[in-house]
Amino acid sequence: MFETLALVGTGMIGGSIGLACKKSAQVGRIIGYDTNPESLEASRALGICDSIEYKLENAIKEADLVVFSTPVQVIAEEIIRAAKSAKSTALFTDTGSTKAEICKSLKTNFKNTGPIYVPAHPIAGSEKNGPTAANAELFKGKLTILCPMENTPAWALDKVSGFWQSIGSRIEKLSPEEHDGIFAFTSHLPHLIAYALAGLLEPRHIQFTAGGFRDTTRVAGSDPILWTEIFKANKGPLINALRGFQDGLNRMESALENGDFESLKAMLAKAQQFRKTVQ
Ligand SMILES: NC(=O)c1ccc[n+]([C@@H]2O[C@H](COP(=O)([O-])OP(=O)(O)OC[C@H]3O[C@@H](n4cnc5c(N)ncnc54)[C@H](O)[C@@H]3O)[C@@H](O)[C@H]2O)c1
């Protein structure tokens, strides 16, 4: 149980954390902070936070736990800034979709002498953004990946793990690099492909789209600014995943060109088998 929780970033993910905490009654009070006053004020109106602050320092100074749910490119700098005003006993965690770059910059700049940061990524989300898309049930039964750094104390890891579990998450632990390598394939590449496919069609095709197109491109409705930053922060592993995908496409193209439909069918059957195992 944390007495005071501060949410830095009260958009879709931060807002969902606030609503889930209200439901689980595992925090005493919630203070919100967001650089966008509209999102911040909406988060209070929607019952995500008990109170809001327009300055980061004011929002986090009494917090026992601070959750950073801003775009990935500002998480490390906000953590460093917040550490200067936070209680020395405070715990920090985040929701960023990439981990290696954030952990690398905090390893050299953030010494864990005061507040302790436990990197996290909840594997739950939506293509919508902003606090109006927040959902109290978002994390229920979903994984949250914790990426402890070399100097993360076991007790801090346990407490932050307990927090994520209190809002319904299951926990897995990975190193920041393992995390980014895996999510390049399972999340970042699918988003990139969805954008590529949705961007390929012309307006005259719209009336002829159906479930297949909608299912395959749903995540292309996600915020382009947020996702450009995720792709940028995980550029190396994403290029690696993209090359693997291009190899697969090339094999399918050759099979088609050469009329080798047995090979094509074998590739589809293998993919179908894998897809059936995904819940
Ligand atoms: N969208 C998803 O499906 C998903 C899933 C898991 C994790 N994430 C991660 O969660 C984080 C938040 O994503 P989201 O989907 O909630 O986006 P969002 O756009 O809904 O919310 C982000 C919020 O951060 C605010 N913000 C921007 N810079 C800030 C700063 N310097 N200080 C304080 N607030 C700031 C924005 O105004 C916005 O309200 C991202 O790091 C993203 O990678 C997203």
The ligand as an SDF file (V2000), in Angstrom:
LIG
                    3D

 44 48  0  0  0  0  0  0  0  0999 V2000
   -0.4500    3.2320  -25.9710 N   0  0  0  0  0  0  0  0  0  0  0  0
   -0.1680    2.0030  -25.5990 C   0  0  0  0  0  0  0  0  0  0  0  0
   -0.8070    1.0360  -26.0290 O   0  0  0  0  0  0  0  0  0  0  0  0
    0.9400    1.7790  -24.5890 C   0  0  0  0  0  0  0  0  0  0  0  0
    1.0630    0.5050  -23.9860 C   0  0  0  0  0  0  0  0  0  0  0  0
    2.0590    0.3160  -23.0180 C   0  0  0  0  0  0  0  0  0  0  0  0
    2.9270    1.3740  -22.7000 C   0  0  0  0  0  0  0  0  0  0  0  0
    2.7860    2.5800  -23.3340 N   0  0  0  0  0  0  0  0  0  0  0  0
    3.6970    3.6560  -22.9480 C   0  0  0  0  0  0  0  0  0  0  0  0
    3.0140    4.4640  -22.0030 O   0  0  0  0  0  0  0  0  0  0  0  0
    3.4610    5.8260  -22.1120 C   0  0  0  0  0  0  0  0  0  0  0  0
    2.2550    6.7350  -22.2500 C   0  0  0  0  0  0  0  0  0  0  0  0
    1.5320    6.3770  -23.4050 O   0  0  0  0  0  0  0  0  0  0  0  0
   -0.0280    6.7220  -23.5800 P   0  0  0  0  0  0  0  0  0  0  0  0
   -0.5600    5.7360  -24.5590 O   0  0  0  0  0  0  0  0  0  0  0  0
   -0.6710    6.9010  -22.2510 O   0  0  0  0  0  0  0  0  0  0  0  0
    0.0770    8.1400  -24.3230 O   0  0  0  0  0  0  0  0  0  0  0  0
   -0.8890    9.4250  -24.1330 P   0  0  0  0  0  0  0  0  0  0  0  0
   -0.5570   10.3200  -25.2670 O   0  0  0  0  0  0  0  0  0  0  0  0
   -2.3030    8.9980  -23.9530 O   0  0  0  0  0  0  0  0  0  0  0  0
   -0.3700   10.0670  -22.7600 O   0  0  0  0  0  0  0  0  0  0  0  0
    0.9060   10.6400  -22.5920 C   0  0  0  0  0  0  0  0  0  0  0  0
    0.7250   11.8820  -21.7430 C   0  0  0  0  0  0  0  0  0  0  0  0
    2.0160   12.3740  -21.3630 O   0  0  0  0  0  0  0  0  0  0  0  0
    1.9260   13.8010  -21.3550 C   0  0  0  0  0  0  0  0  0  0  0  0
    3.2860   14.3560  -21.3880 N   0  0  0  0  0  0  0  0  0  0  0  0
    4.1010   14.5430  -22.4590 C   0  0  0  0  0  0  0  0  0  0  0  0
    5.3010   15.0200  -22.0520 N   0  0  0  0  0  0  0  0  0  0  0  0
    5.2180   15.1440  -20.6990 C   0  0  0  0  0  0  0  0  0  0  0  0
    6.1350   15.5730  -19.6970 C   0  0  0  0  0  0  0  0  0  0  0  0
    7.3840   15.9550  -20.0110 N   0  0  0  0  0  0  0  0  0  0  0  0
    5.7190   15.5770  -18.3970 N   0  0  0  0  0  0  0  0  0  0  0  0
    4.4510   15.1960  -18.0600 C   0  0  0  0  0  0  0  0  0  0  0  0
    3.5480   14.7820  -18.9720 N   0  0  0  0  0  0  0  0  0  0  0  0
    3.9340   14.7460  -20.2710 C   0  0  0  0  0  0  0  0  0  0  0  0
    1.0620   14.1370  -22.5660 C   0  0  0  0  0  0  0  0  0  0  0  0
    0.5290   15.4370  -22.4800 O   0  0  0  0  0  0  0  0  0  0  0  0
    0.0010   13.0340  -22.4730 C   0  0  0  0  0  0  0  0  0  0  0  0
   -1.1260   13.4620  -21.7150 O   0  0  0  0  0  0  0  0  0  0  0  0
    4.4260    5.8630  -23.2890 C   0  0  0  0  0  0  0  0  0  0  0  0
    5.7540    5.8370  -22.7890 O   0  0  0  0  0  0  0  0  0  0  0  0
    4.1340    4.5920  -24.0560 C   0  0  0  0  0  0  0  0  0  0  0  0
    5.2950    4.0950  -24.6980 O   0  0  0  0  0  0  0  0  0  0  0  0
    1.8000    2.8210  -24.2570 C   0  0  0  0  0  0  0  0  0  0  0  0
  1  2  1  0
  2  3  2  0
  2  4  1  0
  4  5  1  0
  4 44  2  0
  5  6  2  0
  6  7  1  0
  7  8  2  0
  8  9  1  0
  8 44  1  0
  9 10  1  0
  9 42  1  0
 10 11  1  0
 11 12  1  0
 11 40  1  0
 12 13  1  0
 13 14  1  0
 14 15  2  0
 14 16  1  0
 14 17  1  0
 17 18  1  0
 18 19  2  0
 18 20  1  0
 18 21  1  0
 21 22  1  0
 22 23  1  0
 23 24  1  0
 23 38  1  0
 24 25  1  0
 25 26  1  0
 25 36  1  0
 26 27  1  0
 26 35  1  0
 27 28  2  0
 28 29  1  0
 29 30  1  0
 29 35  2  0
 30 31  1  0
 30 32  2  0
 32 33  1  0
 33 34  2  0
 34 35  1  0
 36 37  1  0
 36 38  1  0
 38 39  1  0
 40 41  1  0
 40 42  1  0
 42 43  1  0
M  CHG  2   8   1  16  -1
M  END
$$$$
